[in-house]
Amino acid sequence: MMIDSDPVIELSLFIWLTFFGMCIGSFLNVVIYRLPRGKSLSNPPSHCPQCHHPIRWYDNVPVFGWIFLRGKCRDCKEPINIRYPIVEALCGCIFGTISLLALDRNCNYSIIEFFCFVVTFSGLVVTFAAAGFIEQERKTIPTKLFIPIAIPAFIMPYFIQYSFHLPLFAEPIQYIKTGNESIALSVVFLSAMLCSIIAVLFSDVSAKTLLNVPKKISLNSNLISRIVSGILIGLYLGVFGIPVLICFQLLFFCVRKTPLRTIITAQQILSFTTFVGIILILILFR
């Protein structure tokens, strides 16, 4: 089924994907809490961390459940962390914004292509956001958090570029059309590697390494996560990943000079700059 500028279909898709994003945020709350602690993401089902009572399905509605409960557990009356509705609302806004901009494009695409587009780019942003909340709470980021968005990173962006006419990998596709796939792949991975290098510049570990070469480099989980994030941005955004990461470094450097450095993490800044970068790409290349 094609999307042919039918306002009813477009409005329905926007509302549905916004709510879908909120549901993704609800799942990410489970990931943020359980993954760093080595707990199962599916067992036991959602429950209060204080009294361990299972959360009723009608209390588990994203954002609205927290509001109806007035931020307290229905059973033990202990306060529920405000991070839960914030993450859910944030994911809903990310999915809704990207879907709205995608609907505004003058392209002939199907609902499946549209869904893949929104989920792919929104998934990249919300994964970085989840990493930021984990970094804020636990200081270390499990690298397996990035597996769900790393798996489609080698296929989905190319599929999306053809459907939505985005020049993310203009040069590689030109080379592929002429039959030189080896050059095409080298350009793609060179872009990804440049992004990974930019992603670790000015970080605490890399700064110490640059200033004191004889010391051994410690590949802690946060540095690995930063490298993985840079590679993913290069694979998803192509040549546009480089300015996105340069803006991230500039903003990260500015935040480190203010009291906000104790509140805002590097991964949260990376999520923000990636989101802004995707919005600008969708606006500039209509």
C-alpha positions in Angstrom: 0.0 0.0 0.0 1.4 3.4 -1.1 1.2 6.6 0.9 -0.3 9.1 -1.6 -0.7 12.2 0.5 -3.9 11.0 2.0 -4.3 13.2 5.2 -6.3 10.5 7.1 -3.6 7.9 6.5 -0.8 10.4 7.3 -2.4 11.5 10.5 -3.1 7.9 11.5 0.6 6.9 10.8 1.9 9.9 12.8 -0.3 9.1 15.8 0.4 5.4 15.7 4.2 5.9 15.4 4.3 8.4 18.2 2.5 6.0 20.5 4.8 3.2 19.2 7.8 5.3 20.1 6.4 5.7 23.6 6.0 1.9 23.9 9.7 1.6 22.7 10.6 4.1 25.5 8.7 1.9 28.0 10.8 -1.1 26.9 14.0 1.0 27.0 13.2 1.8 30.7 13.4 -1.9 31.3 16.7 -2.1 29.4 18.2 0.9 31.2 17.4 -0.6 34.6 18.1 -4.3 34.0 20.9 -4.5 31.3 23.7 -2.9 33.4 22.7 -5.1 36.3 22.9 -8.3 34.3 19.2 -9.1 34.7 16.9 -10.7 32.2 14.9 -8.3 30.0 11.8 -10.5 29.9 11.7 -12.4 33.2 10.2 -11.5 35.6 7.6 -9.2 34.0 7.5 -5.5 34.8 7.2 -5.0 38.6 7.9 -2.4 41.3 11.6 -2.4 42.3 10.5 -1.7 45.9 7.7 -4.1 46.7 8.3 -6.4 43.6 4.5 -6.4 42.9 3.7 -7.0 39.2 2.6 -3.9 37.4 -1.0 -4.1 36.1 -1.3 -3.8 32.3 -3.5 -0.6 32.7 -0.8 1.0 34.9 1.8 0.2 32.3 0.5 2.5 29.6 3.4 4.8 28.6 3.4 8.2 30.2 -0.3 8.2 31.1 0.1 5.3 33.6 2.6 7.3 35.6 0.3 10.3 35.5 -2.7 8.4 36.7 -0.7 6.8 39.5 0.6 10.3 40.4 4.1 9.0 40.3 3.6 6.3 43.0 3.3 2.5 43.0 -0.3 1.4 43.4 0.6 -1.1 46.0 3.4 0.2 48.2 2.9 3.9 47.4 6.7 4.4 46.9 7.6 7.0 44.3 8.2 5.9 40.8 11.3 7.4 39.2 10.4 10.4 37.0 12.9 9.0 34.4 10.2 6.5 33.3 7.7 9.0 31.8 10.6 11.2 30.6 12.1 8.4 28.5 8.7 7.3 27.2 7.7 10.9 26.2 11.2 11.5 24.7 11.0 8.4 22.5 7.5 9.3 21.4 8.7 12.8 20.4 11.6 11.4 18.4 9.5 8.9 16.6 6.7 11.4 16.0 9.1 14.2 14.7 10.9 11.9 12.3 7.7 10.4 11.0 6.2 13.9 10.5 9.2 15.0 8.5 9.2 11.8 6.5 5.5 12.3 5.6 6.4 15.8 4.3 8.7 14.4 1.7 7.8 14.4 -2.0 8.5 10.7 -2.5 6.4 7.8 -3.6 6.9 5.1 -1.0 4.9 2.4 0.7 3.8 2.1 4.3 6.4 -0.6 4.9 9.2 1.6 3.5 7.9 4.5 5.6 7.8 2.3 8.7 11.4 1.0 8.1 12.6 4.5 7.6 11.1 5.9 10.9 12.1 2.9 13.0 15.7 2.8 11.6 16.6 6.4 12.3 14.5 6.8 15.4 16.0 3.5 16.7 19.5 5.0 16.3 18.6 8.1 18.3 16.7 6.4 21.1 19.5 3.8 21.5 22.0 6.6 22.0 19.6 8.2 24.5 19.2 4.9 26.4 23.0 4.7 26.5 23.1 8.2 27.9 20.7 7.4 30.7 22.7 4.2 31.6 25.9 6.3 31.6 24.2 8.8 33.9 23.1 6.2 36.4 25.8 3.5 36.2 28.8 5.3 34.6 29.5 2.3 32.3 27.6 1.4 29.1 27.1 -2.3 28.1 28.2 -2.6 24.5 25.6 -5.2 23.8 23.0 -2.4 24.0 24.0 -1.5 20.4 23.5 -4.9 18.9 19.8 -4.3 17.7 20.9 -1.3 15.7 24.2 -2.7 14.6 22.6 -5.7 12.8 20.6 -3.7 10.1 23.3 -1.0 9.8 24.9 -2.7 6.7 21.7 -3.0 4.7 18.9 -0.7 5.9 20.5 2.8 5.2 21.1 1.9 1.5 17.5 0.7 1.1 16.3 3.9 2.7 18.4 6.1 0.5 16.8 4.7 -2.7 13.3 5.0 -1.3 13.5 8.5 0.1 16.1 10.0 -2.3 18.6 10.9 0.5 22.2 11.4 -0.7 23.7 9.7 2.3 26.0 7.5 0.2 26.0 9.3 -3.1 29.5 8.4 -4.1 29.4 4.7 -3.1 26.1 4.3 -5.0 27.6 6.0 -8.1 30.6 3.5 -7.9 28.3 0.6 -7.5 26.4 1.6 -10.6 29.6 1.6 -12.6 30.5 -1.9 -11.3 33.3 -1.1 -8.9 31.9 -2.4 -5.6 35.3 -2.6 -3.9 35.7 1.2 -4.1 32.1 1.7 -3.0 32.6 -0.4 0.2 35.9 1.3 0.9 34.3 4.8 0.8 31.5 3.6 3.1 33.8 2.1 5.7 36.2 5.0 5.5 33.4 7.3 6.4 32.5 5.0 9.3 36.0 4.8 10.5 36.5 8.6 10.3 33.3 9.0 12.4 34.6 6.5 15.0 37.9 8.5 15.3 36.0 11.8 15.7 33.8 10.2 18.3 36.6 9.5 20.7 38.4 12.9 20.3 38.4 15.1 23.4 37.0 12.2 25.5 38.6 11.7 28.9 40.5 8.6 27.8 41.7 9.9 24.5 42.7 13.3 26.0 44.9 11.5 28.6 46.3 9.3 26.0 47.3 12.2 23.7 48.9 14.1 26.6 50.7 11.1 28.1 51.7 8.7 25.3 53.8 6.2 27.4 50.8 5.3 29.5 48.8 2.2 28.4 45.5 2.7 26.7 42.6 1.3 28.7 39.8 0.2 26.5 37.0 0.6 29.0 33.3 0.0 28.1 32.6 3.7 27.7 35.4 4.2 25.2 34.3 1.1 23.2 30.8 2.4 23.3 32.0 5.8 21.9 33.8 4.0 19.1 30.8 1.8 18.3 28.6 4.8 18.3 30.9 6.6 15.8 31.0 3.7 13.5 27.2 3.3 13.6 26.7 7.0 12.8 29.1 6.6 9.8 27.1 3.6 8.6 23.7 5.2 9.0 24.4 8.8 8.0 27.3 8.3 5.6 29.2 11.5 4.9 26.7 13.5 7.0 27.9 11.6 10.1 31.1 13.6 10.1 29.6 17.0 10.7 27.2 15.5 13.2 30.1 14.1 15.3 32.1 17.4 14.9 29.1 19.2 16.4 28.9 16.6 19.1 32.5 17.2 20.1 32.1 21.0 20.1 29.0 20.7 22.3 30.6 18.1 24.5 33.7 20.3 25.0 31.4 23.3 25.9 29.4 21.3 28.4 32.6 20.0 30.1 33.4 23.6 31.0 30.1 24.2 32.8 28.4 22.7 35.9 26.2 20.7 33.5 29.0 18.2 33.1 27.7 16.4 36.2 24.2 16.2 34.8 24.5 15.7 31.0 26.5 12.7 29.7 28.4 12.4 26.4 26.0 9.8 25.0 23.0 12.1 25.7 24.8 14.9 23.8 25.5 12.4 21.0 21.8 11.4 20.9 20.8 15.1 20.6 23.2 16.0 17.8 22.3 12.8 15.9 18.6 13.7 16.2 19.2 17.3 15.1 21.4 16.0 12.2 18.7 13.7 11.0 16.1 16.5 11.1 18.4 18.8 9.1 19.0 16.1 6.5 15.2 15.5 6.1 14.6 19.3 5.8 17.5 20.1 3.5 17.0 17.2 1.1 13.2 17.2 0.4 
